[in-house]
Amino acid sequence: MPRIIERDRSIIPACDVTLEKFEEIVKTTADIEKVGAYKIGIVLGLNYGLPKIVEVARRHTNKPLIYDHQKAGTDIPEMGDKFAEVLLNAGFNAAILFPQAGPITQEAWTKALQERNLGVLVGGLMTHKGFNRSDGGYLADESVMEVYKNAVNLGVTNFVVPGNKVDAISKIKYYLESMRIEPIFYAPGFIAQGGIISEGGKAAGERFHAIVGNAIYKALDIRTAALELTSQI
């Protein structure tokens, strides 16, 4: 599969906003070279519908649109085809999966996206406390790592990691590179959640895309905020 974003490093605005604010974000940042893509989540998706979101974005940019269903890949395997077909018909370029429903679902949903030439980003570890068992959560730490391993075996090279957990990024990077691939990392968890972009980027290596929400869409001047953030990449 080709890269989702051609650049090795970029900022990705996370657009959990109104449709009007989304258009403002895209319109004012589309020409910034180091803005690599736009991440659309359930706030936009459920309020306005995916085709409408794509229509608005395409008035201003051809940059990749990544859908984050928060969290896709947690249903039965058969729903993967339906999910992928919806994204294809809407005009999205890629989707984020957090396949916590197990390896059979992970394979089905991954292949459904790949068969439609949609990019696949796979995450295993989240940014908040109380997620994995060692931090008081439900999921066994080794199972989280198995998500990344299974993704590699399915041909995935794009991975979501928690930007506010630098040690975890380094551990995941070492683990994936031991499987003889060159991983591309996408990371949320900056600014409002405590992560520092430059530190996350150092841990991730040369292929790194920082996903930033509040610091962009709550800024008084969205363009200036985006430019300042890209300077940290």
C-alpha positions, -999 to +999 in steps of 0.1 A: +000+000+000+012+035-007+018+060+021-012+078+034+008+110+038+037+115+015+057+136+040+078+118+067+065+143+093+034+165+097+007+178+119-028+164+116-057+185+129-082+164+149-115+180+139-139+172+167-160+204+159-190+217+141-192+216+104-186+253+101-155+252+123-142+222+103-145+242+071-126+271+088-098+247+099-094+232+065-097+265+046-071+283+067-045+254+069-048+236+036-019+254+021+005+247+050+029+222+037+034+204+071-003+199+077-004+164+063-040+153+066-072+159+086-087+135+112-125+133+114-141+116+143-176+108+156-185+144+165-185+154+128-195+120+115-226+115+136-238+150+134-234+157+097-227+124+078-195+114+062-203+123+025-211+159+036-178+162+055-159+151+025-178+175+003-169+204+025-132+194+028-128+190-010-138+226-015-104+235-001-080+206-002-070+172-017-051+162+014-059+128+030-090+125+051-087+100+079-118+086+097-116+078+134-147+060+145-135+059+182-130+029+181-135+010+149-127-027+148-145-037+179-175-054+163-180-088+146-158-096+115-187-093+090-192-056+098-157-047+084-169-049+048-199-026+055-176-001+074-151+000+046-178+004+019-193+034+037-159+051+039-151+043+002-184+057-010-181+088+012-146+095-003-123+090+027-087+080+022-080+060+054-093+048+087-081+042+122-087+008+138-084-002+174-092-039+170-100-048+206-125-075+195-097-100+187-076-111+158-104-125+136-121-091+136-088-074+131-080-094+100-115-090+085-116-052+090-081-046+079-085-066+047-118-050+040-101-016+040-071-028+021-092-044-007-107-010-013-073+007-014-081+026+018-052+033+042-052+014+075-039+029+108-038+005+137-037+014+173-033-008+204-025+016+233-045+047+241-035+080+258-056+080+289-049+063+323-066+031+332-065+015+297-041-015+300-039-038+330-006-025+343-023+009+346-055-003+362-073-011+330-090-041+315-067-051+286-036-073+292-004-055+282+007-084+261-026-084+242-021-047+233+013-056+218-003-085+199-025-059+181+006-043+167+021-076+158-010-089+140-012-056+121+024-061+108+015-096+097-015-081+077+008-057+059+000-026+080+028+000+083+009+029+099+004+027+137-013+049+163+006+054+195+000+076+226+020+108+222+019+115+259+036+081+267+071+085+253+085+053+269+056+033+253+064+049+219+100+038+222+090+003+232+065-001+204+090+012+179+117-012+190+091-041+189+079-032+154+114-027+140+124-061+153+098-074+128+119-059+100+095-031+090+098+007+089+068+018+110+050+051+104+037+066+137+006+087+142+002+101+177-025+119+196-022+130+233-003+163+229-008+197+246-041+192+265-032+156+274+003+165+284+024+152+255+052+173+240+054+170+202+092+173+200+096+145+226+071+123+209+088+128+176+122+120+190+109+087+203+090+078+171+119+085+147+118+101+113+083+089+103+060+108+126+027+126+124+013+144+154-025+145+158-036+177+175-071+188+184-077+215+211-046+234+204-057+241+169-095+243+169-098+263+202-071+288+191-081+324+185-061+322+153-062+287+138-037+293+111-011+308+134-016+280+159-011+254+131+021+271+119+035+272+154+028+235+159+044+225+126+075+242+137+078+216+164+079+187+139 
